[in-house]
Amino acid sequence: MREEYREQYRKFGLNVVYYRKKLRVTQLELAEMLDIQRSHISAIELGNVGVSFDLLFKMCEVFSIKPRELFDFRD
């Protein structure tokens, strides 16, 4: 990850946290829905890693949202 984009990764992660909590599931439950490890969810939520398009689209299916909603960064 390029340092210049670290803040965008952090904001994306916060949006994942928001939609996960709105769905009322734990990191482990979300990880199982997405077929990934809980530690990967944690890293995404902390803004430490990015996601593939496949994972992004699967998240949107699980959260019942459009991809743009994960990129709607609030201040």
N, CA, C and O atoms as a GROMACS GRO file, in nm:
protein
  300
    1MET      N    1   0.086  -0.118   0.000
    1MET     CA    2   0.000   0.000   0.000
    1MET      C    3   0.090   0.123   0.000
    1MET      O    4   0.188   0.132   0.073
    2ARG      N    5   0.053   0.217  -0.083
    2ARG     CA    6   0.129   0.342  -0.088
    2ARG      C    7   0.087   0.431   0.028
    2ARG      O    8  -0.031   0.444   0.059
    3GLU      N    9   0.184   0.492   0.090
    3GLU     CA   10   0.161   0.575   0.208
    3GLU      C   11   0.063   0.688   0.178
    3GLU      O   12  -0.015   0.727   0.266
    4GLU      N   13   0.065   0.741   0.058
    4GLU     CA   14  -0.023   0.853   0.024
    4GLU      C   15  -0.171   0.814   0.025
    4GLU      O   16  -0.258   0.901   0.031
    5TYR      N   17  -0.200   0.684   0.020
    5TYR     CA   18  -0.340   0.638   0.020
    5TYR      C   19  -0.383   0.579   0.154
    5TYR      O   20  -0.495   0.530   0.166
    6ARG      N   21  -0.296   0.583   0.253
    6ARG     CA   22  -0.325   0.522   0.383
    6ARG      C   23  -0.457   0.573   0.443
    6ARG      O   24  -0.534   0.495   0.498
    7GLU      N   25  -0.483   0.701   0.431
    7GLU     CA   26  -0.606   0.758   0.489
    7GLU      C   27  -0.730   0.703   0.420
    7GLU      O   28  -0.832   0.679   0.485
    8GLN      N   29  -0.724   0.683   0.288
    8GLN     CA   30  -0.839   0.627   0.217
    8GLN      C   31  -0.863   0.482   0.260
    8GLN      O   32  -0.978   0.439   0.274
    9TYR      N   33  -0.756   0.407   0.281
    9TYR     CA   34  -0.771   0.269   0.330
    9TYR      C   35  -0.836   0.270   0.468
    9TYR      O   36  -0.922   0.186   0.496
   10ARG      N   37  -0.796   0.362   0.553
   10ARG     CA   38  -0.851   0.373   0.687
   10ARG      C   39  -1.001   0.404   0.680
   10ARG      O   40  -1.081   0.343   0.752
   11LYS      N   41  -1.038   0.499   0.595
   11LYS     CA   42  -1.180   0.536   0.582
   11LYS      C   43  -1.262   0.422   0.523
   11LYS      O   44  -1.376   0.400   0.564
   12PHE      N   45  -1.204   0.349   0.428
   12PHE     CA   46  -1.273   0.232   0.373
   12PHE      C   47  -1.298   0.131   0.484
   12PHE      O   48  -1.407   0.076   0.496
   13GLY      N   49  -1.196   0.108   0.566
   13GLY     CA   50  -1.208   0.015   0.678
   13GLY      C   51  -1.317   0.056   0.775
   13GLY      O   52  -1.391  -0.028   0.826
   14LEU      N   53  -1.326   0.185   0.802
   14LEU     CA   54  -1.431   0.235   0.892
   14LEU      C   55  -1.569   0.210   0.834
   14LEU      O   56  -1.663   0.181   0.907
   15ASN      N   57  -1.581   0.221   0.702
   15ASN     CA   58  -1.710   0.192   0.638
   15ASN      C   59  -1.744   0.043   0.650
   15ASN      O   60  -1.861   0.008   0.670
   16VAL      N   61  -1.644  -0.043   0.639
   16VAL     CA   62  -1.668  -0.187   0.656
   16VAL      C   63  -1.717  -0.212   0.799
   16VAL      O   64  -1.812  -0.289   0.820
   17VAL      N   65  -1.653  -0.149   0.898
   17VAL     CA   66  -1.698  -0.162   1.037
   17VAL      C   67  -1.843  -0.117   1.050
   17VAL      O   68  -1.924  -0.185   1.112
   18TYR      N   69  -1.874  -0.001   0.991
   18TYR     CA   70  -2.010   0.053   1.000
   18TYR      C   71  -2.113  -0.046   0.946
   18TYR      O   72  -2.212  -0.075   1.013
   19TYR      N   73  -2.090  -0.099   0.825
   19TYR     CA   74  -2.187  -0.190   0.765
   19TYR      C   75  -2.190  -0.325   0.836
   19TYR      O   76  -2.295  -0.388   0.843
   20ARG      N   77  -2.077  -0.370   0.889
   20ARG     CA   78  -2.076  -0.494   0.966
   20ARG      C   79  -2.162  -0.479   1.092
   20ARG      O   80  -2.242  -0.566   1.126
   21LYS      N   81  -2.143  -0.367   1.161
   21LYS     CA   82  -2.220  -0.344   1.283
   21LYS      C   83  -2.368  -0.322   1.253
   21LYS      O   84  -2.455  -0.363   1.330
   22LYS      N   85  -2.395  -0.258   1.141
   22LYS     CA   86  -2.535  -0.239   1.099
   22LYS      C   87  -2.602  -0.374   1.074
   22LYS      O   88  -2.721  -0.392   1.101
   23LEU      N   89  -2.524  -0.468   1.024
   23LEU     CA   90  -2.573  -0.604   1.000
   23LEU      C   91  -2.578  -0.686   1.130
   23LEU      O   92  -2.637  -0.793   1.136
   24ARG      N   93  -2.515  -0.632   1.233
   24ARG     CA   94  -2.511  -0.695   1.366
   24ARG      C   95  -2.443  -0.831   1.364
   24ARG      O   96  -2.496  -0.930   1.414
   25VAL      N   97  -2.324  -0.833   1.303
   25VAL     CA   98  -2.243  -0.954   1.302
   25VAL      C   99  -2.103  -0.923   1.355
   25VAL      O  100  -2.057  -0.809   1.350
   26THR      N  101  -2.038  -1.026   1.404
   26THR     CA  102  -1.901  -1.012   1.452
   26THR      C  103  -1.805  -1.022   1.334
   26THR      O  104  -1.843  -1.056   1.222
   27GLN      N  105  -1.679  -0.990   1.361
   27GLN     CA  106  -1.578  -1.007   1.257
   27GLN      C  107  -1.572  -1.153   1.212
   27GLN      O  108  -1.560  -1.181   1.092
   28LEU      N  109  -1.581  -1.244   1.305
   28LEU     CA  110  -1.576  -1.386   1.271
   28LEU      C  111  -1.695  -1.426   1.184
   28LEU      O  112  -1.677  -1.498   1.085
   29GLU      N  113  -1.814  -1.380   1.218
   29GLU     CA  114  -1.932  -1.413   1.139
   29GLU      C  115  -1.920  -1.355   0.997
   29GLU      O  116  -1.954  -1.422   0.900
   30LEU      N  117  -1.873  -1.231   0.987
   30LEU     CA  118  -1.855  -1.170   0.855
   30LEU      C  119  -1.750  -1.246   0.776
   30LEU      O  120  -1.768  -1.272   0.656
   31ALA      N  121  -1.642  -1.283   0.841
   31ALA     CA  122  -1.536  -1.358   0.773
   31ALA      C  123  -1.591  -1.489   0.716
   31ALA      O  124  -1.558  -1.527   0.604
   32GLU      N  125  -1.674  -1.556   0.794
   32GLU     CA  126  -1.734  -1.680   0.746
   32GLU      C  127  -1.825  -1.656   0.626
   32GLU      O  128  -1.826  -1.735   0.532
   33MET      N  129  -1.901  -1.548   0.628
   33MET     CA  130  -1.989  -1.513   0.515
   33MET      C  131  -1.908  -1.484   0.389
   33MET      O  132  -1.951  -1.513   0.278
   34LEU      N  133  -1.788  -1.427   0.409
   34LEU     CA  134  -1.704  -1.388   0.296
   34LEU      C  135  -1.601  -1.494   0.259
   34LEU      O  136  -1.528  -1.479   0.161
   35ASP      N  137  -1.596  -1.601   0.336
   35ASP     CA  138  -1.501  -1.711   0.315
   35ASP      C  139  -1.356  -1.662   0.322
   35ASP      O  140  -1.272  -1.697   0.238
   36ILE      N  141  -1.327  -1.582   0.425
   36ILE     CA  142  -1.191  -1.536   0.452
   36ILE      C  143  -1.164  -1.550   0.602
   36ILE      O  144  -1.255  -1.581   0.679
   37GLN      N  145  -1.041  -1.526   0.642
   37GLN     CA  146  -1.004  -1.535   0.783
   37GLN      C  147  -1.049  -1.412   0.860
   37GLN      O  148  -1.057  -1.302   0.804
   38ARG      N  149  -1.079  -1.430   0.990
   38ARG     CA  150  -1.117  -1.316   1.074
   38ARG      C  151  -1.006  -1.213   1.080
   38ARG      O  152  -1.033  -1.093   1.085
   39SER      N  153  -0.882  -1.258   1.080
   39SER     CA  154  -0.768  -1.166   1.085
   39SER      C  155  -0.764  -1.076   0.961
   39SER      O  156  -0.717  -0.962   0.968
   40HIS      N  157  -0.812  -1.128   0.848
   40HIS     CA  158  -0.817  -1.046   0.726
   40HIS      C  159  -0.922  -0.936   0.741
   40HIS      O  160  -0.899  -0.822   0.700
   41ILE      N  161  -1.036  -0.969   0.800
   41ILE     CA  162  -1.139  -0.866   0.826
   41ILE      C  163  -1.082  -0.759   0.917
   41ILE      O  164  -1.100  -0.640   0.892
   42SER      N  165  -1.013  -0.801   1.020
   42SER     CA  166  -0.953  -0.706   1.113
   42SER      C  167  -0.856  -0.613   1.041
   42SER      O  168  -0.859  -0.492   1.062
   43ALA      N  169  -0.772  -0.669   0.956
   43ALA     CA  170  -0.674  -0.588   0.882
   43ALA      C  171  -0.743  -0.490   0.787
   43ALA      O  172  -0.698  -0.377   0.772
   44ILE      N  173  -0.853  -0.533   0.724
   44ILE     CA  174  -0.930  -0.444   0.636
   44ILE      C  175  -0.988  -0.330   0.717
   44ILE      O  176  -0.978  -0.214   0.679
   45GLU      N  177  -1.051  -0.364   0.830
   45GLU     CA  178  -1.116  -0.263   0.912
   45GLU      C  179  -1.016  -0.162   0.968
   45GLU      O  180  -1.050  -0.046   0.989
   46LEU      N  181  -0.894  -0.207   0.993
   46LEU     CA  182  -0.790  -0.116   1.043
   46LEU      C  183  -0.723  -0.036   0.932
   46LEU      O  184  -0.644   0.054   0.958
   47GLY      N  185  -0.756  -0.070   0.807
   47GLY     CA  186  -0.696   0.000   0.694
   47GLY      C  187  -0.555  -0.045   0.663
   47GLY      O  188  -0.477   0.029   0.602
   48ASN      N  189  -0.520  -0.166   0.704
   48ASN     CA  190  -0.384  -0.217   0.682
   48ASN      C  191  -0.368  -0.291   0.551
   48ASN      O  192  -0.255  -0.310   0.505
   49VAL      N  193  -0.478  -0.334   0.490
   49VAL     CA  194  -0.473  -0.406   0.363
   49VAL      C  195  -0.587  -0.360   0.274
   49VAL      O  196  -0.687  -0.306   0.322
   50GLY      N  197  -0.571  -0.381   0.147
   50GLY     CA  198  -0.677  -0.352   0.051
   50GLY      C  199  -0.757  -0.478   0.023
   50GLY      O  200  -0.731  -0.583   0.081
   51VAL      N  201  -0.854  -0.467  -0.064
   51VAL     CA  202  -0.938  -0.581  -0.099
   51VAL      C  203  -0.942  -0.596  -0.251
   51VAL      O  204  -0.926  -0.499  -0.325
   52SER      N  205  -0.964  -0.719  -0.295
   52SER     CA  206  -0.982  -0.745  -0.438
   52SER      C  207  -1.123  -0.702  -0.478
   52SER      O  208  -1.209  -0.681  -0.394
   53PHE      N  209  -1.144  -0.691  -0.607
   53PHE     CA  210  -1.279  -0.661  -0.655
   53PHE      C  211  -1.374  -0.775  -0.618
   53PHE      O  212  -1.489  -0.750  -0.582
   54ASP      N  213  -1.327  -0.898  -0.626
   54ASP     CA  214  -1.413  -1.011  -0.590
   54ASP      C  215  -1.463  -0.997  -0.447
   54ASP      O  216  -1.582  -1.016  -0.420
   55LEU      N  217  -1.372  -0.964  -0.355
   55LEU     CA  218  -1.410  -0.950  -0.215
   55LEU      C  219  -1.500  -0.827  -0.196
   55LEU      O  220  -1.596  -0.830  -0.119
   56LEU      N  221  -1.469  -0.720  -0.266
   56LEU     CA  222  -1.551  -0.599  -0.259
   56LEU      C  223  -1.695  -0.629  -0.301
   56LEU      O  224  -1.789  -0.589  -0.233
   57PHE      N  225  -1.711  -0.699  -0.412
   57PHE     CA  226  -1.845  -0.730  -0.462
   57PHE      C  227  -1.917  -0.825  -0.367
   57PHE      O  228  -2.038  -0.811  -0.347
   58LYS      N  229  -1.846  -0.921  -0.308
   58LYS     CA  230  -1.907  -1.012  -0.212
   58LYS      C  231  -1.952  -0.935  -0.088
   58LYS      O  232  -2.060  -0.961  -0.035
   59MET      N  233  -1.869  -0.841  -0.041
   59MET     CA  234  -1.908  -0.757   0.073
   59MET      C  235  -2.039  -0.684   0.043
   59MET      O  236  -2.129  -0.676   0.127
   60CYS      N  237  -2.048  -0.630  -0.076
   60CYS     CA  238  -2.168  -0.556  -0.114
   60CYS      C  239  -2.291  -0.646  -0.115
   60CYS      O  240  -2.400  -0.604  -0.076
   61GLU      N  241  -2.275  -0.769  -0.160
   61GLU     CA  242  -2.386  -0.864  -0.156
   61GLU      C  243  -2.428  -0.890  -0.012
   61GLU      O  244  -2.547  -0.888   0.020
   62VAL      N  245  -2.331  -0.915   0.075
   62VAL     CA  246  -2.359  -0.945   0.215
   62VAL      C  247  -2.425  -0.826   0.284
   62VAL      O  248  -2.520  -0.842   0.360
   63PHE      N  249  -2.373  -0.705   0.257
   63PHE     CA  250  -2.425  -0.584   0.321
   63PHE      C  251  -2.550  -0.530   0.251
   63PHE      O  252  -2.616  -0.440   0.304
   64SER      N  253  -2.583  -0.584   0.134
   64SER     CA  254  -2.696  -0.535   0.053
   64SER      C  255  -2.681  -0.387   0.020
   64SER      O  256  -2.773  -0.307   0.040
   65ILE      N  257  -2.562  -0.352  -0.030
   65ILE     CA  258  -2.532  -0.214  -0.069
   65ILE      C  259  -2.466  -0.213  -0.205
   65ILE      O  260  -2.430  -0.318  -0.259
   66LYS      N  261  -2.450  -0.094  -0.260
   66LYS     CA  262  -2.377  -0.075  -0.386
   66LYS      C  263  -2.231  -0.047  -0.352
   66LYS      O  264  -2.203   0.009  -0.246
   67PRO      N  265  -2.137  -0.084  -0.440
   67PRO     CA  266  -1.995  -0.061  -0.412
   67PRO      C  267  -1.963   0.083  -0.374
   67PRO      O  268  -1.879   0.107  -0.287
   68ARG      N  269  -2.028   0.178  -0.436
   68ARG     CA  270  -1.997   0.318  -0.408
   68ARG      C  271  -2.020   0.354  -0.261
   68ARG      O  272  -1.958   0.447  -0.209
   69GLU      N  273  -2.109   0.281  -0.196
   69GLU     CA  274  -2.137   0.311  -0.056
   69GLU      C  275  -2.019   0.278   0.035
   69GLU      O  276  -2.003   0.340   0.140
   70LEU      N  277  -1.936   0.182  -0.004
   70LEU     CA  278  -1.816   0.153   0.074
   70LEU      C  279  -1.709   0.260   0.053
   70LEU      O  280  -1.615   0.272   0.132
   71PHE      N  281  -1.725   0.337  -0.054
   71PHE     CA  282  -1.627   0.443  -0.084
   71PHE      C  283  -1.681   0.582  -0.054
   71PHE      O  284  -1.619   0.682  -0.090
   72ASP      N  285  -1.794   0.589   0.012
   72ASP     CA  286  -1.850   0.719   0.054
   72ASP      C  287  -1.783   0.758   0.185
   72ASP      O  288  -1.834   0.730   0.293
   73PHE      N  289  -1.668   0.826   0.172
   73PHE     CA  290  -1.588   0.860   0.289
   73PHE      C  291  -1.639   0.987   0.355
   73PHE      O  292  -1.648   1.093   0.292
   74ARG      N  293  -1.673   0.974   0.483
   74ARG     CA  294  -1.719   1.089   0.560
   74ARG      C  295  -1.604   1.143   0.640
   74ARG      O  296  -1.511   1.070   0.674
   75ASP      N  297  -1.608   1.271   0.670
   75ASP     CA  298  -1.501   1.332   0.751
   75ASP      C  299  -1.522   1.306   0.898
   75ASP      O  300  -1.441   1.350   0.980
   0.00000   0.00000   0.00000
